[in-house]
Structures are given as structure tokens and as C-alpha cells.
Amino acid sequence: MRKRWVQLISSFMYWVGRRSMQSRLVAAYILILLIPSIIVSNYFFQQIRDTYISDALNQNTFLLETEKMNMQSQIESIEMAAQLAISDQAIKDYLGIEEELSSAALMEVAWGPSKDIQRIQTNNPNIAHLRLFTGNEHVMEMWPIIFKESRIAAEPWFAPMKSQGVSELWVFNHRDPDILQRYATDVPEEQPKVSLIRRVGSSAEDGLIQVDMLLKYFAPKTFGGIHDTGSQMVIVDRDGQFFMDRRQSFMTSREGLRDEVETQFKKLLKEETDPESDRIVHSRFSVDGASYLLIAAPVERLQAHVLNVVSLEGALNNVSKAQWQIIAANVILIILLSVITYYLNSIILKNLRRLTDTMKKVRKGEVSSGIDIRGGGEVGELAHHFNKLIRTINELIAQGIRKQAVTKEAELRTLHSQIDSHFLYNTLENIKMLAEIEGQRTISDALTSLGGMMRYNFKWSGEYVKLRDEIRHIRNYIDVMNIRYDEPIEFELNIPSEFMELEVLKMSLQPIVENAVKHGWPDGSAEAKRIQIDVVAWEEDRITIYVKDNGVGIEAYRLGRLREILRTVHDEDLPSGDYGRGGHQAGGIGLRNVHQRIKLFYGNEYGLDVNSEAGGFTQVTMTFPKVLLTGGGGGHEKSVDRG
């Protein structure tokens, strides 16, 4: 058998080898186009299936949550009715009597507390029964509210309530039997219900209260009689019993579906690590080749679950049918394209082969100046662009070599600057220690501030720092500059503490403060010097910082030229001349640099603005987006979480 297969393959390869190149190329086109087409179609249709399943899961989960909310509402109604009933002290007194009451006293109970309890049931029409049970032999039954416990002694929940110390219990039942046993021969109609069983007092001897509600009112989507051929909801009590609307045919008409739902539900319970978790879980399974989705939501107060079983078969079959139709259309289209390609290849194949050979040489690393193919058409245009590509590649190779050399040089310079900076740090520390030994605290403090400025400048590990770091750097700068003046510069901050974690560009505020220090006051001025920084948030996503000094200000025409400098920040040809204040250039280059960096890193809607009054003040306004730096420490590294 194996030998025969080898012979067949050899014969096929021999037959293919004798075909023309055009025929083999067309066959290759068919394989190249058909196989990816099938793979892509399968992939996208699988995505469609997953999307449909996800949508079905979300939609039916929402329906399940809605049903759960309905049940929670009815639970509260039942508990409220039970609480109101047992809060009546007259009823408790009657259930606890130690001798039989007179007829008048019985009439008083019947027309008083008993009627009040009946009104509780009347005010909530969804409640089917509200009954009190007692084992006190002196208590007389008052239908339909007060009964002897002997009427419910056969109920499976009676013994746990009386002997095991259970104070409250929720019970599901498939039928609502006639507790009065008025018609002994009648079979109770199948009316599923839920019951709250609770002790009247702290002891089981005080009696029990039972509040019943039919499931068609308790869970309207599950037992509302709505016929849905694609899904059905089911309630599972704490003992694993299934309660569902038998009028719906979804579960009963599909053989084996209920058994598989029970199996899948048990698996979900085993997989749930936290038994008290209230999260909704789901699973996908198949029965006789049909796909289904099971969604389960716990109802903690009932110690039960509500399930939603959804059929996925109809929609998945439609998706599969559409998939095969599209694949068939692709096959037909590929055949037509292959026939057309067969005739075109005979025309373009010659020059195309030459171009292919040249490309192979380039791939092998052989230096090539291009290929000379005359004539127009796609192949001629392709050859033209190929020649341009070869030239571009050669230029990029040369450029890459140059960049590599520049990078190596930059690395060496960086290493050298790091060595120099460490030398300066160590030298400053030595001088500082000498100043402290000599008792020169002013010099020591100045050296500390200067060292902080140098570390801040040299440690450029990222473009972004916290506002508190930039402010600390400005304080160091002011401390150093105050050595020059007889009247020190007063530095005032109005910054809310929560804004200290804001992200700012490094060295964005310091040039503005330096500009104020250098040009705000004339040399020898004896007036008080003050620089004030205010940070406000006019909008949720925009921060504004005001840097204001009480210096000589800027004359109107120079202020206009400075604003023009900032407005034309992206222009190559900048206006020149004396645009500063007090005869100086007012740090226009520094302000322009900060303005340009803000626009580059944050966007064109942010930047600097300058307002001034000659002889009064100068105020620089900075705006940037509100971004908090997370993580980090005392350094100035750029946070990776800038969202």
C-alpha cells in the first residue's frame, strides 16, 4: 500500500514538472489564495461565533440578574410580612397562653390581632398564605391564620425547625396542598411555591410562622408562562431539586438535556472555590451535537440558584451556512482570477523573472545598482521603484553607520560627564564638611542648595518629574541666589498639597523663576523682592500655574514682541532684538524653550503666556494637562503610568 502511494506521488510530481511555468504558477496562485482564504474565513467566522456567544451570554446574564432582582424584591416582601405578623405582641401572648380562653377573649383575638394578620396578607396580593402554627394545646385554631402544628408534622422541614435549632428556613415545593384537608379526594394542582418558615420567638415552643408565595409571582420570568423555544430558566433549591415551568417545552422536549444541565451545574458548584460567592458562573456544553449555554446565579438568602439554559444551535447553524457560502464564492473567484492570471503571465513573465533574479542578488547581500527594464506597465514601474529602493537602502546603510558612530561617541561623552559630575558632588561635599567644621553654617547651607541643584540638573533620567521636585529645585536656586542680595528674595507658594504629585516637565518652572530673578529688579534695588507661585485647576483636566514677581515689569512694546516670540515658536526665523524688560533680553530664549517643550510633549493647546505692567509686576502663566505621576520615590524618574 505504501509503495503504491509513493508511486502515485512520483507520477503526480512528474506530471507537474512537465507542465508549463504559467500552469504551475496558476496552480500556486490557487493554493496561495485558497488556503489563506479558508483559514481567514474560518478565523473570522470563529470570531463571529465567539461574538454571538458573548452577546448571548451578556444578554441572558442580564435577564438572569433581572430575575434575581425580582426574587430579591419578593424575598423582602415575604420577610416583611413575616416580621409584621410576629411583631404583634397580642398574637405572641395568645400563642403562649397556659389555659383556654373564654369565648369573649377568643372573639377579641379573632377580630383583633387575627384580622390584622389577615390584612397583612390582603395588602400583599402576591402572598398566597400567611399561617401561624403552634403546639400549645390551649390555643384554638383560627382559620385561615392559626393552626395546630399537627397539620404540618409530616413536612420534611418540620423536624429540623423543632429539634435542630434552625430559626429560619426557605423551602420550595412543587405543589400547594390544602392544609385544611377540606377535600380529601382531590389531588392538589401543580402550583410551585416558595415558603419562609420562621420561629415566632426564640424557642421552638413559641410556634412557627409560614409565609407562602407562588413561584409564578415570586419568579415571573421563570414561571410566567412565556413560551420561549430558545431558553428556559430553572430554580435549584439547596437540596438540588429543579423547579421549572412545565408548560414550557424547551427542557422537556429535548432528550437528555435536563440530565446534562444537572451534571454541568454540579461541575460549576465544584469549581467554585468560594461557596458563599455571589458571582454568576457559566459553562458551554453539547447534547446530541447541539450547543447550549448554562448560566447560574446564586440567591444567597434562599440558599438556592437560578439557572438560565440557552440554546446556541440556531444561530451557530446560520453562521456555519454563511461560512460555507462565502468559502464557495471565494473558490469561484479564485478560479476566475487564475484563468486571467494565466494569460497575463505569458506577457509579463520574462521581465518579472529578470527582476526576481536581481532581487535574489540583493537578498544575498550582493551590491547592486538596480536593473534596466525598458517600457511601461506595472513591471516597468516596479523596476523603477525597485531601483529607487536600492538607492534608499544604500543611503540608509550609510546613515545607520554614521548614527552608530555618533551613538558610540555620545555614550563616551555621557560616561565622561557622569565621572565629572561625581567629582563635583564629592568636591562640594568636602567643602561643605569644611564649612561645618569652621562653623560657617551659611556657606554650608548654600553648598547644600547648590549640590541639590546640580544633582537635579545632572540626573536627567526622564522628561517628567513631580511638581514637588521642581519646587524643591527652585527653593535651592532661590537659596543660592539670596547670597548675592542684601535684601533676600521672598518665595511664596500657594499650592494645594494634592497638586504636589502633578506631572510637570523637568526644568519647566525653574527658567521662569530664573528669568524673574535676573531681570525682575534692577541692580542695587533695595525694595522687597517677592516671587509668588499659584497652582489652580480651572477645569478637571487642565492645570494652570501662575509665576508672578513684583519687579519692574515689561514695557508694552517689548511685551508684544515677547508674545510674538512665543506665538511663532515653531518658526525657524525668529524676531530678534531687545524684547526684554529693563533693557535686558528677559530670558526670551528660555521662555521660548519651555513653551516649545510644553507644546511638544502635551499638545498645541498648552503652553506659556506673559502678562506684565511696567513698574508693577510680571506674571507668566503656564497651562498643561492634569496628570499624576504614580510610583517612584525621591528621584526624578519618569513614571510609566501616565494615563
C-alpha positions as CSV (number, residue, x, y, z in Angstrom):
1,M,0.0,0.0,0.0
2,R,2.8,2.3,0.9
3,K,4.6,1.5,-2.3
4,R,1.5,2.4,-4.3
5,W,1.2,5.8,-2.6
6,V,4.8,6.5,-3.4
7,Q,4.3,5.7,-7.0
8,L,1.2,7.9,-7.2
9,I,3.1,10.8,-5.7
10,S,6.0,10.3,-8.0
11,S,3.7,10.2,-11.0
12,F,2.0,13.4,-9.9
13,M,5.3,15.2,-9.4
14,Y,6.5,14.1,-12.8
15,W,3.3,15.3,-14.4
16,V,3.5,18.7,-12.6
17,G,7.2,19.0,-13.7
18,R,6.2,18.7,-17.3
19,R,3.6,21.5,-17.1
20,S,4.5,25.0,-18.3
21,M,5.6,27.6,-15.8
22,Q,2.4,29.5,-16.4
23,S,0.3,26.5,-15.4
24,R,2.4,25.8,-12.3
25,L,2.2,29.5,-11.4
26,V,-1.5,29.5,-11.7
27,A,-1.7,26.3,-9.6
28,A,0.5,28.0,-7.0
29,Y,-1.8,31.1,-7.1
30,I,-4.8,28.8,-6.4
31,L,-3.1,27.3,-3.4
32,I,-1.7,30.6,-2.1
33,L,-5.1,32.3,-2.3
34,L,-7.4,29.4,-1.5
35,I,-5.7,28.2,1.7
36,P,-5.4,31.6,3.4
37,S,-8.9,32.4,2.3
38,I,-10.2,29.3,4.0
39,I,-8.1,29.9,7.1
40,V,-9.1,33.6,7.3
41,S,-12.8,32.7,6.7
42,N,-12.6,30.2,9.5
43,Y,-10.9,32.6,11.8
44,F,-13.4,35.4,11.2
45,F,-16.4,33.2,11.4
46,Q,-15.0,31.8,14.7
47,Q,-14.8,35.3,15.9
48,I,-18.4,35.8,14.8
49,R,-19.4,32.7,16.7
50,D,-17.5,33.9,19.8
51,T,-19.1,37.3,19.5
52,Y,-22.5,35.7,19.2
53,I,-21.9,33.5,22.2
54,S,-20.5,36.5,24.2
55,D,-23.6,38.6,23.2
56,A,-25.9,35.7,24.2
57,L,-24.0,35.3,27.5
58,N,-24.3,39.0,28.3
59,Q,-28.0,39.3,27.2
60,N,-29.1,36.2,29.2
61,T,-26.9,37.1,32.1
62,F,-28.8,40.4,32.2
63,L,-32.1,38.6,32.1
64,L,-30.9,36.3,34.9
65,E,-29.8,39.3,37.0
66,T,-33.2,40.9,36.4
67,E,-35.0,37.7,37.6
68,K,-32.7,37.6,40.6
69,M,-33.6,41.2,41.4
70,N,-37.3,40.3,41.1
71,M,-36.8,37.4,43.5
72,Q,-34.8,39.6,46.0
73,S,-37.7,42.1,45.9
74,Q,-40.2,39.3,46.7
75,I,-38.0,37.9,49.4
76,E,-38.1,41.3,51.1
77,S,-41.9,41.3,50.8
78,I,-42.2,37.9,52.4
79,E,-39.8,38.7,55.2
80,M,-41.6,42.0,55.8
81,A,-44.9,40.2,56.1
82,A,-43.5,37.6,58.4
83,Q,-41.8,40.3,60.6
84,L,-45.0,42.3,60.8
85,A,-47.0,39.2,61.8
86,I,-44.8,38.1,64.6
87,S,-44.2,41.6,65.9
88,D,-47.8,41.7,67.2
89,Q,-47.4,41.1,71.0
90,A,-51.1,40.2,71.3
91,I,-50.5,37.2,68.9
92,K,-47.5,36.1,70.8
93,D,-49.4,36.3,74.1
94,Y,-52.2,34.2,72.6
95,L,-49.8,31.5,71.3
96,G,-48.2,31.3,74.7
97,I,-51.5,31.1,76.9
98,E,-51.4,28.5,79.6
99,E,-55.2,27.9,79.8
100,E,-58.1,28.0,77.4
101,L,-59.6,31.4,76.9
102,S,-63.2,32.3,77.2
103,S,-65.4,32.8,74.2
104,A,-65.3,36.6,74.6
105,A,-61.5,36.5,74.7
106,L,-61.3,34.3,71.7
107,M,-63.6,36.7,69.8
108,E,-61.4,39.5,70.8
109,V,-58.3,37.7,69.3
110,A,-60.2,36.7,66.2
111,W,-61.5,40.2,65.5
112,G,-58.3,41.9,66.6
113,P,-54.8,40.5,66.1
114,S,-56.0,37.7,63.8
115,K,-57.7,40.3,61.4
116,D,-54.6,42.4,61.5
117,I,-52.5,39.5,60.2
118,Q,-55.1,38.8,57.5
119,R,-54.9,42.4,56.4
120,I,-51.1,42.0,56.0
121,Q,-51.8,39.2,53.5
122,T,-54.6,41.2,51.9
123,N,-52.2,44.2,51.4
124,N,-49.7,42.0,49.5
125,P,-51.8,40.0,47.0
126,N,-48.7,38.1,45.8
127,I,-48.6,36.2,49.2
128,A,-50.6,33.0,48.9
129,H,-50.8,32.1,52.6
130,L,-49.7,33.5,55.9
131,R,-50.1,31.0,58.7
132,L,-49.1,30.6,62.3
133,F,-48.6,27.1,63.8
134,T,-48.4,26.2,67.5
135,G,-48.1,23.1,69.6
136,N,-49.9,24.8,72.6
137,E,-52.9,22.6,73.4
138,H,-54.7,25.6,74.9
139,V,-54.7,27.5,71.6
140,M,-57.8,27.3,69.4
141,E,-57.3,27.2,65.6
142,M,-58.5,30.4,63.8
143,W,-58.7,29.7,60.1
144,P,-57.0,30.7,57.9
145,I,-54.3,32.1,60.2
146,I,-53.7,30.0,63.3
147,F,-53.3,26.2,63.1
148,K,-52.1,23.3,65.2
149,E,-48.6,22.0,64.4
150,S,-50.0,18.5,63.9
151,R,-51.2,19.7,60.4
152,I,-47.5,20.2,59.3
153,A,-45.9,17.4,61.3
154,A,-45.3,15.4,58.2
155,E,-43.5,18.2,56.3
156,P,-39.8,17.4,55.9
157,W,-38.8,20.7,57.3
158,F,-40.8,20.4,60.5
159,A,-38.3,18.2,62.4
160,P,-35.2,20.5,61.7
161,M,-37.2,23.5,62.8
162,K,-38.2,21.9,66.1
163,S,-35.2,19.9,67.1
164,Q,-32.0,21.2,65.3
165,G,-32.1,24.8,66.4
166,V,-32.9,26.2,62.9
167,S,-34.5,29.6,63.3
168,E,-35.4,30.3,59.7
169,L,-35.7,28.1,56.6
170,W,-36.7,28.7,52.9
171,V,-38.5,25.8,51.3
172,F,-39.6,25.2,47.7
173,N,-42.5,22.9,46.9
174,H,-43.9,21.6,43.6
175,R,-47.5,21.9,44.8
176,D,-49.6,24.0,47.2
177,P,-51.5,21.4,49.2
178,D,-54.7,22.2,51.0
179,I,-53.6,22.3,54.7
180,L,-57.2,22.4,55.8
181,Q,-57.8,19.0,54.1
182,R,-61.3,20.0,53.1
183,Y,-61.4,17.8,50.0
184,A,-59.5,14.6,50.9
185,T,-60.1,13.0,47.4
186,D,-58.8,16.0,45.4
187,V,-55.2,15.9,44.1
188,P,-53.5,19.3,44.7
189,E,-53.0,21.3,41.5
190,E,-49.3,21.7,40.5
191,Q,-48.7,25.2,41.7
192,P,-45.0,25.5,42.7
193,K,-44.4,27.8,45.6
194,V,-41.7,29.1,48.0
195,S,-42.2,29.3,51.7
196,L,-40.5,31.1,54.5
197,I,-40.5,29.2,57.8
198,R,-39.5,31.2,60.8
199,R,-39.8,30.8,64.6
200,V,-42.2,33.1,66.3
201,G,-40.0,33.5,69.3
202,S,-36.5,32.5,70.4
203,S,-37.7,29.0,71.2
204,A,-39.3,26.3,69.1
205,E,-42.1,26.0,71.6
206,D,-43.2,29.6,70.8
207,G,-44.6,28.4,67.4
208,L,-43.8,28.8,63.7
209,I,-44.9,31.2,61.0
210,Q,-45.1,30.2,57.4
211,V,-45.4,32.7,54.5
212,D,-46.1,31.2,51.1
213,M,-45.8,32.7,47.6
214,L,-46.5,31.0,44.3
215,L,-43.4,30.9,42.1
216,K,-45.3,32.5,39.2
217,Y,-45.3,35.7,41.3
218,F,-42.0,35.0,43.1
219,A,-40.0,34.4,39.8
220,P,-42.2,35.9,37.0
221,K,-39.7,35.2,34.2
222,T,-39.2,31.6,35.2
223,F,-42.8,30.7,35.8
224,G,-44.7,33.4,34.0
225,G,-45.9,31.1,31.2
226,I,-43.9,32.9,28.5
227,H,-43.1,30.3,25.8
228,D,-39.5,30.6,24.6
229,T,-38.1,28.0,22.2
230,G,-34.5,29.2,22.7
231,S,-34.1,29.3,26.5
232,Q,-35.6,28.5,29.9
233,M,-35.0,29.5,33.5
234,V,-34.8,27.0,36.3
235,I,-34.6,27.4,40.1
236,V,-32.5,24.8,42.0
237,D,-33.0,24.7,45.8
238,R,-30.4,23.8,48.4
239,D,-31.1,20.1,48.0
240,G,-30.5,20.2,44.3
241,Q,-34.2,19.9,43.3
242,F,-35.2,21.5,40.0
243,F,-38.2,23.8,39.8
244,M,-39.3,25.0,36.4
245,D,-42.4,25.9,34.4
246,R,-43.6,22.6,32.9
247,R,-45.7,24.4,30.4
248,Q,-42.6,25.3,28.5
249,S,-41.3,22.6,26.2
250,F,-37.7,23.7,25.9
251,M,-36.3,21.4,28.6
252,T,-38.8,18.6,28.4
253,S,-38.8,18.2,24.6
254,R,-35.0,17.7,24.4
255,E,-34.0,14.2,25.5
256,G,-31.1,14.2,27.9
257,L,-31.0,18.0,28.3
258,R,-32.1,18.1,31.9
259,D,-29.7,15.4,33.0
260,E,-26.8,17.2,31.3
261,V,-27.9,20.5,32.9
262,E,-27.8,18.9,36.3
263,T,-24.3,17.5,35.5
264,Q,-23.0,20.8,34.3
265,F,-24.5,22.6,37.3
266,K,-22.8,20.2,39.8
267,K,-19.4,20.8,38.0
268,L,-19.9,24.6,38.3
269,L,-20.5,24.2,42.1
270,K,-17.4,22.1,42.4
271,E,-15.3,24.6,40.5
272,E,-16.5,27.5,42.7
273,T,-13.8,27.9,45.3
274,D,-15.8,30.2,47.5
275,P,-19.2,28.6,48.3
276,E,-20.6,31.9,49.6
277,S,-19.6,33.9,46.5
278,D,-22.4,35.7,44.7
279,R,-20.8,35.8,41.3
280,I,-22.5,34.5,38.2
281,V,-20.8,31.5,36.6
282,H,-21.5,29.8,33.2
283,S,-20.4,26.9,31.1
284,R,-20.9,25.7,27.5
285,F,-21.9,22.1,26.7
286,S,-23.4,20.0,24.0
287,V,-26.2,17.4,23.9
288,D,-26.6,15.2,20.8
289,G,-24.5,17.7,18.8
290,A,-26.5,20.7,19.8
291,S,-24.7,23.5,21.7
292,Y,-26.1,25.1,24.9
293,L,-25.1,27.7,27.4
294,L,-25.7,27.3,31.1
295,I,-25.7,30.5,33.3
296,A,-26.0,30.1,37.1
297,A,-26.6,32.9,39.7
298,P,-26.8,32.2,43.4
299,V,-29.6,33.6,45.5
300,E,-27.8,33.5,48.9
301,R,-30.8,34.2,51.2
302,L,-32.6,31.2,49.7
303,Q,-29.5,29.0,49.6
304,A,-30.7,28.3,46.0
305,H,-29.6,29.1,42.5
306,V,-31.5,30.4,39.4
307,L,-30.3,28.9,36.1
308,N,-30.7,30.1,32.5
309,V,-30.3,27.4,29.9
310,V,-29.9,28.9,26.4
311,S,-29.7,27.1,23.0
312,L,-27.0,28.3,20.7
313,E,-27.8,25.9,17.9
314,G,-30.0,28.1,15.6
315,A,-27.6,31.0,15.3
316,L,-24.5,28.8,15.1
317,N,-26.0,26.8,12.2
318,N,-26.7,30.1,10.3
319,V,-23.1,31.2,10.9
320,S,-21.8,27.8,9.5
321,K,-24.1,28.0,6.5
322,A,-22.9,31.6,5.7
323,Q,-19.3,30.4,6.2
324,W,-19.6,27.7,3.5
325,Q,-21.3,30.0,1.1
326,I,-18.5,32.6,1.4
327,I,-15.9,29.9,1.0
328,A,-17.6,28.6,-2.2
329,A,-17.8,32.2,-3.5
330,N,-14.1,32.6,-2.8
331,V,-13.2,29.4,-4.6
332,I,-15.1,30.5,-7.7
333,L,-13.5,33.9,-7.6
334,I,-10.0,32.4,-7.3
335,I,-10.6,30.2,-10.3
336,L,-11.6,33.1,-12.4
337,L,-8.6,35.1,-11.3
338,S,-6.3,32.2,-12.0
339,V,-7.5,31.9,-15.6
340,I,-7.0,35.6,-16.2
341,T,-3.6,35.4,-14.5
342,Y,-2.5,32.6,-16.7
343,Y,-2.8,34.7,-19.9
344,L,-1.2,37.8,-18.3
345,N,1.8,35.8,-17.0
346,S,2.8,34.9,-20.6
347,I,3.3,38.6,-21.3
348,I,5.0,39.8,-18.1
349,L,6.8,36.7,-17.0
350,K,10.1,37.5,-18.9
351,N,10.8,40.9,-17.3
352,L,9.4,39.7,-14.0
353,R,11.9,36.8,-13.9
354,R,14.8,39.3,-14.5
355,L,13.5,41.4,-11.7
356,T,13.2,38.4,-9.4
357,D,16.8,37.4,-10.2
358,T,18.1,40.8,-9.3
359,M,16.1,40.8,-6.0
360,K,17.7,37.5,-5.1
361,K,21.1,39.0,-5.6
362,V,20.2,41.9,-3.3
363,R,18.8,39.5,-0.7
364,K,22.1,37.6,-0.7
365,G,23.9,40.8,0.0
366,E,25.4,41.5,-3.4
367,V,25.8,45.1,-4.2
368,S,23.5,46.1,-7.0
369,S,22.9,49.4,-8.8
370,G,19.5,48.3,-10.0
371,I,18.1,46.7,-13.1
372,D,17.5,48.2,-16.6
373,I,14.0,47.3,-17.8
374,R,12.6,49.5,-20.5
375,G,9.0,50.0,-21.3
376,G,6.0,51.0,-19.3
377,G,3.4,48.9,-17.5
378,E,3.4,47.6,-14.0
379,V,6.7,45.7,-14.3
380,G,8.5,48.7,-15.7
381,E,7.1,50.8,-12.8
382,L,8.0,48.1,-10.3
383,A,11.6,48.1,-11.7
384,H,11.7,51.9,-11.4
385,H,10.7,51.8,-7.8
386,F,13.0,48.8,-7.1
387,N,15.9,50.9,-8.4
388,K,14.9,53.7,-6.1
389,L,14.6,51.3,-3.2
390,I,18.1,50.0,-3.8
391,R,19.4,53.6,-3.6
392,T,17.4,54.2,-0.5
393,I,18.7,51.1,1.1
394,N,22.3,52.1,0.4
395,E,21.7,55.5,1.9
396,L,20.1,54.0,5.0
397,I,23.0,51.7,5.5
398,A,25.4,54.6,5.3
399,Q,23.2,56.6,7.6
400,G,23.0,53.7,10.1
401,I,26.8,53.5,10.1
402,R,27.0,57.2,10.9
403,K,24.4,57.0,13.6
404,Q,26.2,54.1,15.2
405,A,29.4,56.1,15.3
406,V,27.6,59.2,16.8
407,T,25.9,56.9,19.4
408,K,29.2,55.5,20.5
409,E,30.6,59.0,20.8
410,A,27.5,60.1,22.8
411,E,27.9,57.2,25.1
412,L,31.5,58.0,25.8
413,R,30.6,61.7,26.5
414,T,27.8,60.6,28.8
415,L,30.2,58.4,30.7
416,H,32.7,61.2,30.9
417,S,30.0,63.7,32.2
418,Q,29.0,61.2,34.8
419,I,32.5,60.9,36.0
420,D,32.8,64.7,36.1
421,S,29.5,65.1,38.0
422,H,30.6,62.6,40.6
423,F,33.8,64.5,41.0
424,L,31.9,67.8,41.5
425,Y,29.5,66.1,44.0
426,N,32.3,64.8,46.1
427,T,34.2,68.1,46.0
428,L,31.1,70.0,47.1
429,E,30.6,67.6,50.0
430,N,34.2,68.0,51.1
431,I,33.9,71.8,51.0
432,K,30.5,71.6,52.9
433,M,32.1,69.5,55.6
434,L,35.0,72.0,56.0
435,A,32.4,74.9,56.3
436,E,30.6,73.0,59.0
437,I,33.8,72.3,60.9
438,E,34.6,76.0,60.7
439,G,31.1,76.9,61.9
440,Q,30.2,78.6,58.6
441,R,26.5,77.5,58.5
442,T,25.6,80.0,55.8
443,I,28.2,78.6,53.5
444,S,27.2,75.0,54.4
445,D,23.6,75.7,53.6
446,A,24.4,77.4,50.3
447,L,26.6,74.4,49.3
448,T,23.7,72.1,50.2
449,S,21.3,74.1,48.0
450,L,23.9,74.2,45.2
451,G,24.5,70.5,45.4
452,G,20.8,69.8,45.2
453,M,20.6,72.0,42.0
454,M,23.5,70.1,40.4
455,R,22.0,66.7,41.2
456,Y,18.7,67.8,39.8
457,N,20.3,69.1,36.6
458,F,22.6,66.2,36.0
459,K,20.2,63.4,36.9
460,W,18.1,63.6,33.7
461,S,16.6,60.1,33.7
462,G,13.3,61.3,32.2
463,E,11.4,64.2,30.9
464,Y,8.7,64.2,33.6
465,V,9.1,64.9,37.4
466,K,6.7,65.6,40.2
467,L,5.8,69.2,40.9
468,R,7.3,68.9,44.4
469,D,10.7,68.0,42.9
470,E,10.6,71.1,40.6
471,I,9.6,73.3,43.6
472,R,12.5,71.8,45.7
473,H,14.9,72.7,42.9
474,I,13.5,76.3,42.7
475,R,13.9,76.6,46.5
476,N,17.6,75.6,46.2
477,Y,18.0,78.1,43.4
478,I,16.5,80.9,45.5
479,D,18.7,80.0,48.5
480,V,21.8,80.2,46.3
481,M,20.8,83.5,44.6
482,N,19.9,85.1,48.0
483,I,23.6,85.1,48.8
484,R,24.0,87.8,46.2
485,Y,21.4,90.2,47.6
486,D,21.3,92.3,50.8
487,E,17.5,92.0,50.7
488,P,16.7,88.3,50.1
489,I,14.0,87.3,47.7
490,E,10.8,86.2,49.3
491,F,9.4,83.0,47.8
492,E,5.7,82.4,48.3
493,L,3.9,79.2,47.4
494,N,0.1,78.8,47.1
495,I,-0.1,75.1,46.1
496,P,-2.7,72.6,47.4
497,S,-1.0,69.5,48.8
498,E,-2.8,67.2,46.4
499,F,-1.2,69.1,43.4
500,M,2.3,68.3,44.6
501,E,2.1,64.9,42.8
502,L,1.3,66.5,39.5
503,E,3.5,65.6,36.5
504,V,5.4,68.5,35.0
505,L,8.2,68.8,32.5
506,K,11.6,68.9,34.2
507,M,13.2,72.3,34.2
508,S,9.9,74.0,33.1
509,L,9.3,76.3,36.1
510,Q,13.0,77.0,37.1
511,P,13.8,79.0,33.9
512,I,10.7,81.2,34.6
513,V,11.9,81.9,38.2
514,E,15.4,82.4,37.0
515,N,14.2,85.0,34.4
516,A,12.4,86.8,37.2
517,V,15.5,86.8,39.5
518,K,17.8,88.1,36.7
519,H,15.6,90.7,35.1
520,G,12.8,91.5,37.6
521,W,14.7,94.1,39.7
522,P,17.5,96.5,38.7
523,D,20.9,96.0,40.2
524,G,21.2,97.7,43.6
525,S,17.4,97.8,44.2
526,A,16.5,98.0,47.9
527,E,12.8,97.2,47.6
528,A,11.4,94.0,48.8
529,K,11.7,91.2,46.2
530,R,8.9,88.7,46.0
531,I,8.1,85.8,43.7
532,Q,4.8,84.0,44.1
533,I,3.7,80.7,42.6
534,D,0.0,79.8,42.5
535,V,-1.4,76.5,41.2
536,V,-5.1,76.2,40.3
537,A,-7.3,73.8,38.4
538,W,-9.8,75.7,36.4
539,E,-11.0,72.5,34.7
540,E,-10.8,68.8,35.7
541,D,-8.2,68.1,33.1
542,R,-6.3,71.4,32.9
543,I,-3.8,72.8,35.4
544,T,-2.7,76.5,35.5
545,I,0.4,77.7,37.2
546,Y,1.0,81.5,37.8
547,V,4.6,82.7,38.5
548,K,4.4,86.4,39.5
549,D,7.0,88.9,40.7
550,N,6.8,92.4,41.9
551,G,9.6,93.7,39.7
552,V,9.9,96.5,37.2
553,G,7.7,94.7,34.7
554,I,8.0,94.8,30.9
555,E,7.2,97.8,28.6
556,A,4.2,97.4,26.3
557,Y,6.0,97.1,23.0
558,R,8.6,94.7,24.4
559,L,5.8,92.6,25.9
560,G,4.2,92.4,22.5
561,R,7.5,91.3,20.9
562,L,7.9,88.6,23.6
563,R,4.4,87.3,23.0
564,E,5.2,87.2,19.3
565,I,8.3,85.1,20.1
566,L,6.0,82.6,21.9
567,R,3.4,82.7,19.2
568,T,5.9,81.9,16.4
569,V,7.6,79.1,18.5
570,H,7.6,76.7,15.5
571,D,9.0,79.2,13.0
572,E,12.7,78.9,12.0
573,D,13.2,82.7,11.5
574,L,12.7,84.3,14.9
575,P,12.3,88.1,15.6
576,S,15.5,89.4,17.2
577,G,16.3,92.5,19.2
578,D,15.7,93.9,22.6
579,Y,12.4,92.3,23.7
580,G,13.1,92.1,27.4
581,R,12.4,94.3,30.4
582,G,14.7,96.8,31.9
583,G,17.0,96.8,28.9
584,H,17.6,93.1,29.0
585,Q,16.5,90.2,26.9
586,A,14.4,88.9,29.6
587,G,15.2,85.3,29.0
588,G,13.1,85.1,25.9
589,I,15.1,82.2,24.6
590,G,14.5,80.3,27.9
591,L,10.7,81.1,27.9
592,R,10.5,80.1,24.2
593,N,12.3,76.8,25.0
594,V,9.9,76.0,27.9
595,H,6.9,77.0,25.7
596,Q,8.1,74.8,22.8
597,R,8.7,71.8,25.1
598,I,5.2,72.1,26.6
599,K,3.6,72.1,23.2
600,L,5.8,69.2,22.0
601,F,5.1,66.9,25.0
602,Y,1.5,68.0,25.8
603,G,-0.1,69.5,22.7
604,N,-0.6,72.9,20.9
605,E,-3.4,73.9,23.3
606,Y,-1.0,74.2,26.2
607,G,2.0,76.5,26.8
608,L,3.0,79.8,28.3
609,D,1.5,83.3,28.3
610,V,3.1,86.5,29.7
611,N,1.3,89.5,31.3
612,S,3.1,92.5,32.7
613,E,2.6,96.0,33.9
614,A,5.6,98.4,33.6
615,G,6.7,99.3,37.1
616,G,4.2,96.9,38.7
617,F,4.6,93.2,38.1
618,T,5.3,90.4,35.6
619,Q,3.2,87.2,35.5
620,V,3.9,84.1,33.5
621,T,1.0,81.7,33.1
622,M,1.7,78.0,32.3
623,T,-1.1,75.6,31.3
624,F,-0.7,71.8,31.0
625,P,-2.9,68.7,31.4
626,K,-3.6,67.3,34.8
627,V,-1.6,64.1,35.1
628,L,-0.5,62.4,38.3
629,L,2.8,60.6,38.5
630,T,2.4,57.2,40.2
631,G,5.1,55.2,41.9
632,G,8.6,56.5,42.0
633,G,10.5,57.7,45.0
634,G,12.5,60.7,45.8
635,G,14.2,60.6,42.4
636,H,13.1,62.2,39.2
637,E,12.4,59.2,37.0
638,K,9.6,59.3,34.5
639,S,6.6,57.3,35.6
640,V,5.4,54.5,33.3
641,D,1.8,55.1,34.3
642,R,0.9,58.5,32.8
643,G,-2.6,57.5,31.7
